[in-house]
């Protein structure tokens, strides 16, 4: 259903307005049950994961690249505007072809998510959506079965997270914990050993953790600035560090996640 748009103020474009306003979008999107997919690749991966579009928004140039998708979803509005209009509505120059407003999937029950998992990542209060997306991409590539995010963690379905993850947020099951760090008890009850990545005097090295071959392991990663809070460190079974060369004390959380995920893939004996 192709609908040409002549006015950037058209109320039918409300899902797409002011995409660069992070504070607005992180409230608006969950509250209104949507998220935004940016680029034809992301849109295709979202649809392949079973997600449902509520509308598309693109310029005429990109119609051929999405002709099959738009044909399959021809009952869904496809709003067509000029590149200038798109920029005026969304707040930036769109280079990746198209946008889609997608129906946000229903939240996943944490217990259900953990029931079949052996390797889990837990993200505590990570607010940089680029880092969240990068963690999910590493999780998908390196054998993480599920991701849990703390109540104050950024949204894995925020536009930038999705784009940086290359759609891995649709591939790796995830859920938001209702409480933190009290939510650690859900992991312990499900039989997970909990390892907090932190520089502490009694930290295991990542090699020592890998050698333990834990049947179920949850790796806990902290926020970009201050790392994990003291209550989390106290509640975790043990802390873990990645050995560094002299003069470097830590890695970016996304890089650290990739190292930790690789080192603790299950099972060690299969390598």
N, C-alpha and C positions, 0 to 999 in steps of 0.2 A: 504494500500500500504506500506508494510514493506520494508525499505531501510536500510540495514546494512551500518554503517559508520566505516571506518577503519582509518581515519585521522582526528584528532581533528581540523585541520585547514580547513576542508571542508567548502567552502563558503556557502553551503546550510544551515549551522548552524548559520548564522549571527544573526538571531533573538535571539539566546540564549547566545551569547557571552558576558562575563563580566557582569553577572547579579548583582554582588556586587558593581559595580561602579554606585553609586546613581546619581551623576552629569551627567554621560553619559546617563543612562537609562531614566532619567526624560526629557531629550531632544529627545533622539532617539525614544522612544516608541510613544509619541503623534505625532511626526513628520512623523513617518512611519505607523501610524494607527494601532498599535498593543498594546497588553499587554500580560504579561506572567501569566498563571495559574499554580500554584504549588500544587501538590498532586491530587490524583484521586478524592477526595471529592470535591475540588474546581473546578476541570475540569467538573465534573458531574453537579455541581450547575450552572456553567457558561452555559453549553449546555442546561440545563433545562430552563434557563432564555432566551433562544433564541439566544445566542451568537454563532458565527461561528468560527471554528478552521481553521488556515492556515497550521499547522503542529503539530505533537507530537514528543517528544524526551524522550526516556526512555531506561532503560536497560532490558535485556531479562527476568530478574526475575519478572518484573512487568507486563509482557504481559498478564498473565491469569486474573489479577485483572481488566484490562481494555479491555478484549476481546470483550465484547458487544459493548462498545463505538467505538473501532477501527473497528469492523465489520460494524457498522452503518455508519461510516465515512471512509470507505475503499478507497475512492477516494482521501483522504487527506494523504499526506506523513507522515509516521511514521518512524522517524529516530531512529535506534537502535544502541546503543553503550555500551561499558563496563562501569562499575561504575567509573573507573579511568578516562576514556575519558570524561564522563559527568562532573566530577569534574574539569578537565582541561579546559573544554569549559566554564562552567558557573561560576567557581570560588569558589565553596564550595562543601562539601560532601552532596549530595542529599539524605535525609532520607525518603522523602515523596513519593517516588515511581515514579513520572512522572511529566513532564512539558508539557505544550501546549502553543504554540504561537497563540493567539486569535485575531480576527479582532476587533479593538476598535469600539464600537457603535458610531453612529453619535451623536454629542452634542445635548442635550435637550434644547429647548427654555424655558427660565426662566418663561415667562408669562404662557405658557402651563402647566409647572410644578406646578405653584401656583394656577391654576384655580380650582383644586379640593381639595386643601390642607387646613387643619385647624391647624396643628401643624408642624412647620418647624424649623430645626436647621440651623444655619449659622456659618460656621467655618472661622474665620479671621486668615489668615497667619499661621495656624498650620502646622509645617513642619515635625514633627515626624510621620512617617508612621504607627508606632505601635499605637499611639494615635488616628490617623485618623481611622484606622481599628476598634479600640475599641469603638469609638464614633458611628460608623455605626452599630456595633453589638447591642449596647444599643438602638440606634434609631429603629432598626428593632423589638426589643423585647418590646419597651415601647411606641409604638403608634405614632412615628414621621412619618409624611406622606412624607416628602421630606427633602433633605439636599442641602443647597447652600454653595459653597466654594468661597472664595475670589480669586482674580487673582494670588496672591502669595502663596496660600495654596498648600500643597503637593497634589499629585495625588491619589485619591481614588482607582484607578486601578493599582497602583504600587504593585508589587508582595507581599511585606510585608503587606500592607494595606488589600489586599484581604485575605491573609492567616489569619491575626488576626481577621478580621471580620467574619471568617468562611463563606465567600460568601455573607454576608449581603449587600455588595456593589452592588450585582446584584439584591437584593430584594427591597432596598429603592431607589426610583428615586432621582437623584441628577443632579445638573448643576453648571457650573462655571459662576460666575457673571463677566460681562465684565469690571465693574468699582467698586471701593470700596474706601471710604464708600458711594459714590454716589448711589451705588446699593440699599441702604436702601430705596430709594424712590420707587423702584419697589415693595417692600413689603408694604410700606404705601399706595401706589396706589391700591394695591390688598386688602386693608382692614385689614392688619395685625397690631396688636400691637407689638412693638419691645422691647424686654427686654434684656439688656446687662448684663451678669454676671460679676460683678465687686464689689470690696470692696470700697464703697463710703459712705460718711456721710449720704447721703439721700437715700441710697439703700433700697428698700423693702426687706423683708425677702422672701425666696422662699415660705413660708406658706402664706404670705400676697398676693403674686402673684397668687398662686393657688386659693385662695378664690375669686379672681376677676372673675374667670371662663370666661376668654376672649374667644370670639367666634373664633377668629383667632389669633394665637400667634406665634411669631418667637423668639427663644432663641438664643442669639448671644454669641459665645464662642471664647475667645482670645488665642493668641499664648502662648506657654509654658512658656517663660521667662518673658515677660513684660506685658502680658495680652492684653486687648483691647486698641487701640490707642485713644487719646483724641477726635479726630474728630468723631469716632464711638460713644463714650459715649455721645457726645453732640447731635448727630443726633438721637439716640435711644429715644423711648418714656420714658423709665425709666430704672434704673439700679437695679439689683437684687443680693442679697447675700445669701449664704447658711450659717446659723449660725454654728459657730464652738465652740468646747470646748476650755477652756483656754489654751493658749500656741500654738495653731495651727491657722495659718491665712488663709490657703487655701488648696484645694484639687488639685490633678493632674487633668488636663482638662478632661481626659476620665472618671474619677470617678465623677467629678462634673457634667458632662453631664448626667450620669446615674441617679444621684439624681434629677437633674432638670427635666429630661424627665418623671421620675416616678411621681414627685410631681404635674406636670401640665398636666397629661393625660386628654384627653377630653372624655366625660364631667365629672366634679367632681361628679355630682349628681348620676351617675351610679355606683359608688363604693359601 
